[in-house]
Amino acid sequence: RSIQRVLREVDNSTLAVALKGSNEQVKEIVLNNVSKRLAEMVVEEIQFMGYDTVFCVPICSGLSSTHNAFRLACEDAGLNFIFIDTHVTAEVEFHCVTQAKRMYEEGKSMEYIIEKVNEVIASASTYLLPVNLMHLARGGRLTPMAARLAGLLKIQPVLLINKTTNGK
C-alpha cells in the first residue's frame, strides 16, 4: 500500500520516463501496484513515446488482475497488447521479461520470443507457504470458517501454483 501511495504522488510523464529507464524489477513492482486509471495514463505516455505494443508479463492472472487494466488501456489507446501469463510469481516473471527483452534487442521475432517464454513457463512452479490463512479467506479462496479451523488445528498448507493449476 505504501508503494501505491507513492505512485499516486508521481505525475504520469515522470513515471513513464522512469519506467522506460528502470530495471525490470522496478518496473514489475510499479506495474503490479497500479490502478486501472494509472494503467491508462501510463499506456498514454508509452504511446506518446512512440511505442505501438505493450508486452505484458505480470504476476499470474490467478492471483492478480493487473493485466486486465493494461489490456483495457491498450485497447482504448489502440496499442497492440501481448499478454503472457506466467501462472507463477515474481522470479519467473523477472526471468521471462529479461529474456524477452534480450531476444527483442537481438532482433528475434515476437512469435519466437513468445514461444521461448512459454517454454520457460511450462516448466516453472511456485510453492507458497501462507502463514495466515485469513488472507486467503478475504480473497475468497477459503471460507472464513475453514481459515479459522485451519488456524486452530495449526494446519499450514503448501500451495503450488503453475500452468497446470492456472496460477491459482
C-alpha positions in Angstrom: 0.0 0.0 0.0 2.9 2.4 0.6 4.0 1.9 -3.0 0.5 2.7 -4.2 0.6 5.9 -2.0 3.9 6.9 -3.5 2.7 6.2 -7.1 -0.3 8.5 -6.6 2.1 11.4 -5.9 4.2 10.9 -9.1 3.0 12.6 -12.3 2.4 10.2 -15.2 5.1 11.5 -17.6 7.7 11.2 -14.8 6.5 7.7 -14.1 6.6 6.7 -17.8 10.1 8.1 -18.3 11.3 6.4 -15.0 9.8 3.1 -16.1 11.5 3.4 -19.5 14.9 3.7 -17.9 14.4 1.4 -14.9 15.4 -2.2 -14.5 12.8 -4.9 -14.8 12.5 -5.5 -11.0 11.5 -1.9 -10.5 9.1 -2.0 -13.5 7.5 -5.1 -12.1 7.0 -3.6 -8.6 5.5 -0.5 -10.1 3.2 -2.1 -12.6 1.9 -4.7 -10.1 0.7 -1.8 -7.9 -1.1 0.4 -10.4 -4.8 1.0 -10.6 -6.8 0.9 -13.9 -6.7 4.7 -14.1 -3.0 4.8 -13.6 -2.5 2.0 -16.1 -4.4 4.1 -18.7 -2.2 7.1 -18.0 1.0 5.0 -18.2 -0.2 3.5 -21.5 -0.9 7.0 -22.9 2.6 8.0 -22.0 4.0 4.9 -23.6 2.0 5.7 -26.8 3.3 9.3 -26.7 6.9 8.0 -26.6 6.2 6.2 -29.9 5.7 2.6 -28.9 2.9 0.6 -30.6 2.9 -2.5 -28.5 2.8 -3.4 -24.8 4.4 -6.7 -23.9 2.8 -7.6 -20.5 4.3 -10.3 -18.2 2.7 -9.6 -14.8 2.2 -11.8 -11.7 -0.1 -14.7 -12.7 -3.7 -13.9 -13.6 -4.9 -16.3 -11.0 -3.6 -14.0 -8.3 -3.8 -10.6 -9.9 -5.8 -8.8 -12.5 -3.1 -6.2 -13.3 -3.0 -7.5 -16.9 -6.7 -6.6 -17.4 -6.1 -2.9 -16.5 -3.3 -2.8 -19.1 -5.3 -4.7 -21.7 -8.2 -2.4 -21.5 -6.0 0.7 -21.5 -4.2 -0.6 -24.6 -7.5 -1.4 -26.4 -8.7 2.1 -25.7 -5.4 3.6 -26.9 -5.2 1.4 -30.0 -2.0 -0.2 -28.9 -1.1 -3.8 -29.6 -1.3 -5.9 -26.3 0.7 -9.1 -25.8 -0.1 -10.8 -22.5 1.8 -13.8 -21.3 0.5 -15.5 -18.2 3.4 -17.0 -16.2 1.0 -18.9 -13.9 3.5 -18.3 -11.2 5.1 -15.4 -9.3 8.0 -13.0 -9.2 11.3 -14.7 -10.1 9.9 -16.4 -13.2 8.3 -13.1 -14.3 11.7 -11.4 -14.0 13.5 -14.1 -16.0 10.8 -14.1 -18.7 10.9 -10.3 -19.1 14.7 -10.0 -19.1 15.0 -12.9 -21.7 12.2 -11.4 -23.8 14.0 -8.0 -23.8 17.3 -9.6 -24.7 15.7 -11.6 -27.6 13.9 -8.4 -28.8 17.1 -6.5 -28.8 18.7 -9.3 -30.8 16.1 -8.9 -33.5 14.1 -12.1 -32.8 10.5 -12.2 -34.0 7.7 -11.7 -31.5 6.4 -15.3 -32.3 9.9 -16.7 -31.4 10.0 -14.7 -28.2 6.6 -15.8 -27.1 7.5 -19.5 -27.9 10.7 -19.3 -25.8 9.0 -17.5 -22.9 6.2 -20.1 -22.9 8.8 -22.9 -22.8 10.1 -21.4 -19.5 6.6 -21.0 -18.1 5.7 -24.7 -18.9 8.5 -25.9 -16.6 8.0 -23.3 -13.8 6.3 -23.7 -10.4 6.0 -21.6 -7.3 5.4 -23.0 -3.8 3.7 -20.7 -1.3 3.6 -21.3 2.5 1.0 -18.9 3.8 1.5 -18.0 7.5 -2.1 -16.8 8.0 -5.0 -18.3 6.1 -7.3 -15.3 6.7 -5.7 -13.6 3.7 -6.9 -16.5 1.6 -10.4 -16.2 3.2 -10.5 -12.4 2.4 -9.6 -13.2 -1.2 -12.4 -15.8 -1.5 -10.1 -18.8 -1.8 -11.2 -20.2 1.5 -14.2 -19.7 3.7 -13.6 -17.7 6.9 -14.6 -20.8 8.9 -12.1 -23.0 7.1 -9.4 -20.5 7.6 -10.1 -20.3 11.4 -10.4 -24.0 11.7 -7.0 -24.5 9.9 -5.5 -21.9 12.3 -6.9 -23.7 15.4 -5.6 -27.1 14.1 -2.3 -25.4 13.2 -2.5 -26.5 9.6 -0.1 -24.8 7.3 -0.7 -25.8 3.7 1.8 -25.8 0.9 0.3 -24.2 -2.1 1.5 -25.0 -5.6 0.8 -22.6 -8.4 1.9 -23.2 -12.0 0.4 -23.6 -15.5 -1.4 -26.8 -14.5 -3.2 -25.0 -11.7 -3.8 -21.9 -13.9 -1.9 -19.9 -11.3 -4.5 -20.5 -8.6 
